[in-house]
Amino acid sequence: MEGKAIIFSAPSGAGKTTIVHSLLDRIPSLRFSISATTRLKRPTEIDGRDYYFLSIEDFKSKKESGELLEWEEVYTDTFYGTLRSEVERIWADGNHVIFDVDVKGGKKLKEILGDKAISVFVKVKGEDVLRERLQMRNTESEEVLNERVNKAAEEMREEVHFDKVVLNENLDVAIAEAENIVKSFISN
Ligand code: 5GP
């Protein structure tokens, strides 16, 4: 079996991470690409499961040695990047890789991986919904929250660059739709 890549991108707060986790539970041949980040770890997160939490110096050295397939300064002074080693390991084990990345990173990964990849954009109906969801999560300061909402509003315009769009109005419906998209892509 040839390994494929599933790219999930969305404005922050659109529910992409929840959808990606449900897909990992439902589709046994999928493996999550654990990104590197310089963001602080949230209390519920585990280093090496959710992210590899790195210092800025360590992140820079990975970037300079070509260990990152793509990277972005997603928020001011906060870097995120996809490790080549994740993709190689997952494919070598005979699995498909799934990415949870920002919109720019999603476009970049699709360019790099071409037909081996499908890019899926998760969207919600309006900016208000995003703000509400981000506020409910309550993990960020007001300043960070505002930056996230502004960035999310900008990212909403990028859906045309993706292979598929999933509207997340009702989570169960969105998950079922995402599952169909991924299953049909990996079975071809
Ligand atoms: P969070 O801080 O909420 O975990 O993630 C913030 C944003 O960074 C999300 O949109 C997430 O998908 C994105 N992100 C996570 N890992 C990567 C990565 O490796 N590359 C890029 N470009 N974005 C990432």
py3Dmol code that shows the C-alpha trace and the ligand (Angstrom):
import py3Dmol

protein = """\
ATOM      1  CA  MET A   1       0.000   0.000   0.000  1.00  0.00           C
ATOM      2  CA  GLU A   2       1.309   3.420  -0.871  1.00  0.00           C
ATOM      3  CA  GLY A   3       1.136   5.984   1.898  1.00  0.00           C
ATOM      4  CA  LYS A   4      -1.055   8.995   1.301  1.00  0.00           C
ATOM      5  CA  ALA A   5      -1.453  12.313   3.063  1.00  0.00           C
ATOM      6  CA  ILE A   6      -4.571  13.976   4.390  1.00  0.00           C
ATOM      7  CA  ILE A   7      -4.288  17.683   5.096  1.00  0.00           C
ATOM      8  CA  PHE A   8      -6.801  19.380   7.399  1.00  0.00           C
ATOM      9  CA  SER A   9      -6.724  23.150   7.603  1.00  0.00           C
ATOM     10  CA  ALA A  10      -9.166  25.630   9.039  1.00  0.00           C
ATOM     11  CA  PRO A  11      -9.461  28.951  10.719  1.00  0.00           C
ATOM     12  CA  SER A  12      -8.723  28.509  14.424  1.00  0.00           C
ATOM     13  CA  GLY A  13     -11.953  27.592  16.228  1.00  0.00           C
ATOM     14  CA  ALA A  14     -13.637  25.833  13.299  1.00  0.00           C
ATOM     15  CA  GLY A  15     -13.399  22.468  15.031  1.00  0.00           C
ATOM     16  CA  LYS A  16     -10.686  20.971  12.852  1.00  0.00           C
ATOM     17  CA  THR A  17      -8.734  19.367  15.692  1.00  0.00           C
ATOM     18  CA  THR A  18     -11.881  17.615  16.989  1.00  0.00           C
ATOM     19  CA  ILE A  19     -12.603  16.302  13.501  1.00  0.00           C
ATOM     20  CA  VAL A  20      -9.024  15.102  13.022  1.00  0.00           C
ATOM     21  CA  HIS A  21      -9.137  13.234  16.353  1.00  0.00           C
ATOM     22  CA  SER A  22     -12.406  11.509  15.443  1.00  0.00           C
ATOM     23  CA  LEU A  23     -10.937  10.440  12.118  1.00  0.00           C
ATOM     24  CA  LEU A  24      -7.949   8.943  13.938  1.00  0.00           C
ATOM     25  CA  ASP A  25     -10.394   6.922  16.080  1.00  0.00           C
ATOM     26  CA  ARG A  26     -12.429   5.757  13.096  1.00  0.00           C
ATOM     27  CA  ILE A  27      -9.812   4.999  10.446  1.00  0.00           C
ATOM     28  CA  PRO A  28      -7.135   2.591  11.725  1.00  0.00           C
ATOM     29  CA  SER A  29      -4.571   3.249   8.966  1.00  0.00           C
ATOM     30  CA  LEU A  30      -4.320   6.972   9.800  1.00  0.00           C
ATOM     31  CA  ARG A  31      -1.502   8.391  11.915  1.00  0.00           C
ATOM     32  CA  PHE A  32      -1.209  11.954  13.196  1.00  0.00           C
ATOM     33  CA  SER A  33       1.785  14.024  12.139  1.00  0.00           C
ATOM     34  CA  ILE A  34       2.999  15.537  15.406  1.00  0.00           C
ATOM     35  CA  SER A  35       4.218  19.039  14.656  1.00  0.00           C
ATOM     36  CA  ALA A  36       7.007  20.961  16.293  1.00  0.00           C
ATOM     37  CA  THR A  37       5.996  24.208  17.989  1.00  0.00           C
ATOM     38  CA  THR A  38       7.457  26.941  20.148  1.00  0.00           C
ATOM     39  CA  ARG A  39       4.062  27.628  21.774  1.00  0.00           C
ATOM     40  CA  LEU A  40       3.669  26.942  25.493  1.00  0.00           C
ATOM     41  CA  LYS A  41       2.087  23.620  26.343  1.00  0.00           C
ATOM     42  CA  ARG A  42      -1.537  23.761  27.508  1.00  0.00           C
ATOM     43  CA  PRO A  43      -2.298  21.788  30.702  1.00  0.00           C
ATOM     44  CA  THR A  44      -4.152  19.020  28.830  1.00  0.00           C
ATOM     45  CA  GLU A  45      -1.414  18.520  26.264  1.00  0.00           C
ATOM     46  CA  ILE A  46       1.409  16.002  26.292  1.00  0.00           C
ATOM     47  CA  ASP A  47       4.820  16.613  24.746  1.00  0.00           C
ATOM     48  CA  GLY A  48       5.375  14.061  21.987  1.00  0.00           C
ATOM     49  CA  ARG A  49       1.663  13.308  21.636  1.00  0.00           C
ATOM     50  CA  ASP A  50       0.062  16.655  20.745  1.00  0.00           C
ATOM     51  CA  TYR A  51       3.208  18.480  19.699  1.00  0.00           C
ATOM     52  CA  TYR A  52       6.930  18.422  20.170  1.00  0.00           C
ATOM     53  CA  PHE A  53       7.288  21.533  22.316  1.00  0.00           C
ATOM     54  CA  LEU A  54      10.601  23.159  21.434  1.00  0.00           C
ATOM     55  CA  SER A  55      12.555  26.242  22.422  1.00  0.00           C
ATOM     56  CA  ILE A  56      12.958  28.876  19.694  1.00  0.00           C
ATOM     57  CA  GLU A  57      16.654  27.847  19.411  1.00  0.00           C
ATOM     58  CA  ASP A  58      15.817  24.182  18.886  1.00  0.00           C
ATOM     59  CA  PHE A  59      13.117  25.080  16.370  1.00  0.00           C
ATOM     60  CA  LYS A  60      15.558  27.279  14.425  1.00  0.00           C
ATOM     61  CA  SER A  61      18.168  24.567  14.350  1.00  0.00           C
ATOM     62  CA  LYS A  62      15.637  22.063  12.938  1.00  0.00           C
ATOM     63  CA  LYS A  63      14.604  24.607  10.346  1.00  0.00           C
ATOM     64  CA  GLU A  64      18.209  25.279   9.354  1.00  0.00           C
ATOM     65  CA  SER A  65      19.136  21.621   9.086  1.00  0.00           C
ATOM     66  CA  GLY A  66      16.226  21.007   6.713  1.00  0.00           C
ATOM     67  CA  GLU A  67      14.263  18.810   9.108  1.00  0.00           C
ATOM     68  CA  LEU A  68      11.019  20.713   8.496  1.00  0.00           C
ATOM     69  CA  LEU A  69       8.883  20.021   5.443  1.00  0.00           C
ATOM     70  CA  GLU A  70       7.113  23.341   5.983  1.00  0.00           C
ATOM     71  CA  TRP A  71       6.942  25.839   8.814  1.00  0.00           C
ATOM     72  CA  GLU A  72       5.009  29.004   9.623  1.00  0.00           C
ATOM     73  CA  GLU A  73       5.087  31.772  12.164  1.00  0.00           C
ATOM     74  CA  VAL A  74       1.392  31.129  12.791  1.00  0.00           C
ATOM     75  CA  TYR A  75       1.150  33.808  15.491  1.00  0.00           C
ATOM     76  CA  THR A  76       3.662  36.529  16.374  1.00  0.00           C
ATOM     77  CA  ASP A  77       6.830  34.825  17.670  1.00  0.00           C
ATOM     78  CA  THR A  78       5.076  31.446  17.690  1.00  0.00           C
ATOM     79  CA  PHE A  79       6.373  28.922  15.207  1.00  0.00           C
ATOM     80  CA  TYR A  80       4.875  25.655  14.023  1.00  0.00           C
ATOM     81  CA  GLY A  81       6.384  23.165  11.604  1.00  0.00           C
ATOM     82  CA  THR A  82       5.880  19.751  10.048  1.00  0.00           C
ATOM     83  CA  LEU A  83       8.752  17.343  10.628  1.00  0.00           C
ATOM     84  CA  ARG A  84       9.922  15.305   7.633  1.00  0.00           C
ATOM     85  CA  SER A  85      10.721  12.483  10.042  1.00  0.00           C
ATOM     86  CA  GLU A  86       7.021  12.167  11.037  1.00  0.00           C
ATOM     87  CA  VAL A  87       5.888  11.689   7.446  1.00  0.00           C
ATOM     88  CA  GLU A  88       8.734   9.278   6.629  1.00  0.00           C
ATOM     89  CA  ARG A  89       8.128   7.173   9.745  1.00  0.00           C
ATOM     90  CA  ILE A  90       4.369   6.961   9.159  1.00  0.00           C
ATOM     91  CA  TRP A  91       4.762   5.980   5.500  1.00  0.00           C
ATOM     92  CA  ALA A  92       7.521   3.470   6.320  1.00  0.00           C
ATOM     93  CA  ASP A  93       5.102   1.789   8.758  1.00  0.00           C
ATOM     94  CA  GLY A  94       2.548   1.418   5.940  1.00  0.00           C
ATOM     95  CA  ASN A  95       0.118   4.038   7.233  1.00  0.00           C
ATOM     96  CA  HIS A  96      -1.412   7.261   5.920  1.00  0.00           C
ATOM     97  CA  VAL A  97      -0.457  10.569   7.489  1.00  0.00           C
ATOM     98  CA  ILE A  98      -2.939  13.213   8.626  1.00  0.00           C
ATOM     99  CA  PHE A  99      -1.918  16.825   9.236  1.00  0.00           C
ATOM    100  CA  ASP A 100      -3.619  19.482  11.349  1.00  0.00           C
ATOM    101  CA  VAL A 101      -2.041  22.695  10.085  1.00  0.00           C
ATOM    102  CA  ASP A 102      -2.935  26.329   9.493  1.00  0.00           C
ATOM    103  CA  VAL A 103      -4.265  27.447   6.133  1.00  0.00           C
ATOM    104  CA  LYS A 104      -0.913  28.593   4.706  1.00  0.00           C
ATOM    105  CA  GLY A 105       0.753  25.382   5.838  1.00  0.00           C
ATOM    106  CA  GLY A 106      -2.052  23.351   4.280  1.00  0.00           C
ATOM    107  CA  LYS A 107      -1.594  25.020   0.912  1.00  0.00           C
ATOM    108  CA  LYS A 108       2.154  24.500   1.119  1.00  0.00           C
ATOM    109  CA  LEU A 109       1.882  20.811   2.016  1.00  0.00           C
ATOM    110  CA  LYS A 110      -0.516  20.241  -0.889  1.00  0.00           C
ATOM    111  CA  GLU A 111       1.984  21.903  -3.264  1.00  0.00           C
ATOM    112  CA  ILE A 112       4.814  19.739  -1.956  1.00  0.00           C
ATOM    113  CA  LEU A 113       2.929  16.435  -1.843  1.00  0.00           C
ATOM    114  CA  GLY A 114       0.761  16.858  -4.971  1.00  0.00           C
ATOM    115  CA  ASP A 115      -1.444  13.876  -5.851  1.00  0.00           C
ATOM    116  CA  LYS A 116      -0.310  11.910  -2.824  1.00  0.00           C
ATOM    117  CA  ALA A 117      -2.317  14.389  -0.757  1.00  0.00           C
ATOM    118  CA  ILE A 118      -5.870  15.636  -0.405  1.00  0.00           C
ATOM    119  CA  SER A 119      -6.430  19.011   1.241  1.00  0.00           C
ATOM    120  CA  VAL A 120      -9.588  19.595   3.249  1.00  0.00           C
ATOM    121  CA  PHE A 121     -10.755  22.977   4.516  1.00  0.00           C
ATOM    122  CA  VAL A 122     -13.073  23.005   7.540  1.00  0.00           C
ATOM    123  CA  LYS A 123     -15.255  26.082   7.831  1.00  0.00           C
ATOM    124  CA  VAL A 124     -17.992  27.523   9.982  1.00  0.00           C
ATOM    125  CA  LYS A 125     -20.649  30.019   8.957  1.00  0.00           C
ATOM    126  CA  GLY A 126     -19.382  33.250  10.442  1.00  0.00           C
ATOM    127  CA  GLU A 127     -16.759  35.105  12.418  1.00  0.00           C
ATOM    128  CA  ASP A 128     -19.072  35.235  15.467  1.00  0.00           C
ATOM    129  CA  VAL A 129     -19.103  31.461  15.695  1.00  0.00           C
ATOM    130  CA  LEU A 130     -15.309  31.384  15.675  1.00  0.00           C
ATOM    131  CA  ARG A 131     -15.017  34.008  18.396  1.00  0.00           C
ATOM    132  CA  GLU A 132     -17.572  32.183  20.526  1.00  0.00           C
ATOM    133  CA  ARG A 133     -15.764  28.863  20.168  1.00  0.00           C
ATOM    134  CA  LEU A 134     -12.387  30.378  20.913  1.00  0.00           C
ATOM    135  CA  GLN A 135     -13.808  32.158  23.961  1.00  0.00           C
ATOM    136  CA  MET A 136     -15.448  28.984  25.197  1.00  0.00           C
ATOM    137  CA  ARG A 137     -12.129  27.162  24.997  1.00  0.00           C
ATOM    138  CA  ASN A 138     -10.783  29.872  27.270  1.00  0.00           C
ATOM    139  CA  THR A 139      -7.151  28.880  26.880  1.00  0.00           C
ATOM    140  CA  GLU A 140      -5.886  32.217  25.617  1.00  0.00           C
ATOM    141  CA  SER A 141      -5.471  35.765  26.895  1.00  0.00           C
ATOM    142  CA  GLU A 142      -7.669  38.506  25.367  1.00  0.00           C
ATOM    143  CA  GLU A 143      -4.768  39.691  23.195  1.00  0.00           C
ATOM    144  CA  VAL A 144      -4.001  36.246  21.820  1.00  0.00           C
ATOM    145  CA  LEU A 145      -7.726  35.648  21.329  1.00  0.00           C
ATOM    146  CA  ASN A 146      -8.059  38.807  19.219  1.00  0.00           C
ATOM    147  CA  GLU A 147      -5.081  37.842  17.084  1.00  0.00           C
ATOM    148  CA  ARG A 148      -6.645  34.415  16.563  1.00  0.00           C
ATOM    149  CA  VAL A 149     -10.035  35.847  15.594  1.00  0.00           C
ATOM    150  CA  ASN A 150      -8.474  38.297  13.106  1.00  0.00           C
ATOM    151  CA  LYS A 151      -6.348  35.624  11.545  1.00  0.00           C
ATOM    152  CA  ALA A 152      -9.329  33.276  11.368  1.00  0.00           C
ATOM    153  CA  ALA A 153     -11.410  35.908   9.537  1.00  0.00           C
ATOM    154  CA  GLU A 154      -8.629  36.233   6.935  1.00  0.00           C
ATOM    155  CA  GLU A 155      -8.262  32.493   6.578  1.00  0.00           C
ATOM    156  CA  MET A 156     -11.981  32.052   5.863  1.00  0.00           C
ATOM    157  CA  ARG A 157     -11.338  33.435   2.376  1.00  0.00           C
ATOM    158  CA  GLU A 158      -8.874  30.707   1.458  1.00  0.00           C
ATOM    159  CA  GLU A 159     -11.234  27.796   0.952  1.00  0.00           C
ATOM    160  CA  VAL A 160     -11.021  27.993  -2.864  1.00  0.00           C
ATOM    161  CA  HIS A 161      -7.442  26.703  -2.699  1.00  0.00           C
ATOM    162  CA  PHE A 162      -8.471  23.384  -1.135  1.00  0.00           C
ATOM    163  CA  ASP A 163      -9.594  20.105  -2.737  1.00  0.00           C
ATOM    164  CA  LYS A 164     -12.601  19.722  -0.415  1.00  0.00           C
ATOM    165  CA  VAL A 165     -14.572  21.919   1.969  1.00  0.00           C
ATOM    166  CA  VAL A 166     -16.425  20.605   5.025  1.00  0.00           C
ATOM    167  CA  LEU A 167     -18.926  22.882   6.739  1.00  0.00           C
ATOM    168  CA  ASN A 168     -18.899  22.335  10.493  1.00  0.00           C
ATOM    169  CA  GLU A 169     -22.358  23.399  11.580  1.00  0.00           C
ATOM    170  CA  ASN A 170     -23.316  20.120  13.187  1.00  0.00           C
ATOM    171  CA  LEU A 171     -20.239  18.256  14.419  1.00  0.00           C
ATOM    172  CA  ASP A 172     -21.553  14.727  13.769  1.00  0.00           C
ATOM    173  CA  VAL A 173     -22.486  15.611  10.218  1.00  0.00           C
ATOM    174  CA  ALA A 174     -19.101  17.239   9.637  1.00  0.00           C
ATOM    175  CA  ILE A 175     -17.274  14.186  11.002  1.00  0.00           C
ATOM    176  CA  ALA A 176     -19.300  11.809   8.817  1.00  0.00           C
ATOM    177  CA  GLU A 177     -18.592  13.935   5.764  1.00  0.00           C
ATOM    178  CA  ALA A 178     -14.874  14.131   6.559  1.00  0.00           C
ATOM    179  CA  GLU A 179     -14.782  10.367   7.103  1.00  0.00           C
ATOM    180  CA  ASN A 180     -16.317   9.732   3.658  1.00  0.00           C
ATOM    181  CA  ILE A 181     -13.849  12.085   1.977  1.00  0.00           C
ATOM    182  CA  VAL A 182     -10.832  10.439   3.618  1.00  0.00           C
ATOM    183  CA  LYS A 183     -12.009   6.854   3.138  1.00  0.00           C
ATOM    184  CA  SER A 184     -12.725   7.360  -0.529  1.00  0.00           C
ATOM    185  CA  PHE A 185      -9.334   9.068  -1.050  1.00  0.00           C
ATOM    186  CA  ILE A 186      -7.302   6.340   0.633  1.00  0.00           C
ATOM    187  CA  SER A 187      -9.158   3.509  -1.064  1.00  0.00           C
ATOM    188  CA  ASN A 188      -8.294   4.795  -4.560  1.00  0.00           C
TER     189      ASN A 188
END
"""
ligand_1 = """\
24
5GP
P -2.801 25.624 18.299
O -1.865 26.603 18.931
O -4.247 26.001 18.528
O -2.501 24.190 18.656
O -2.566 25.698 16.728
C -2.598 26.920 16.067
C -2.610 26.714 14.585
O -1.346 26.186 14.132
C -3.664 25.693 14.139
O -4.309 26.212 12.974
C -2.844 24.472 13.817
O -3.484 23.673 12.846
C -1.589 25.111 13.258
N -0.448 24.193 13.179
C -0.171 23.149 13.995
N 0.917 22.498 13.581
C 1.336 23.123 12.457
C 2.417 22.898 11.543
O 3.217 21.978 11.656
N 2.517 23.751 10.495
C 1.650 24.777 10.299
N 1.831 25.552 9.229
N 0.629 25.025 11.137
C 0.474 24.206 12.196
"""
view = py3Dmol.view(width=600, height=400)
view.addModel(protein, "pdb")
view.setStyle({"model": 0}, {"cartoon": {"style": "trace"}})
view.addModel(ligand_1, "xyz")
view.setStyle({"model": 1}, {"stick": {}})
view.zoomTo()
view.show()
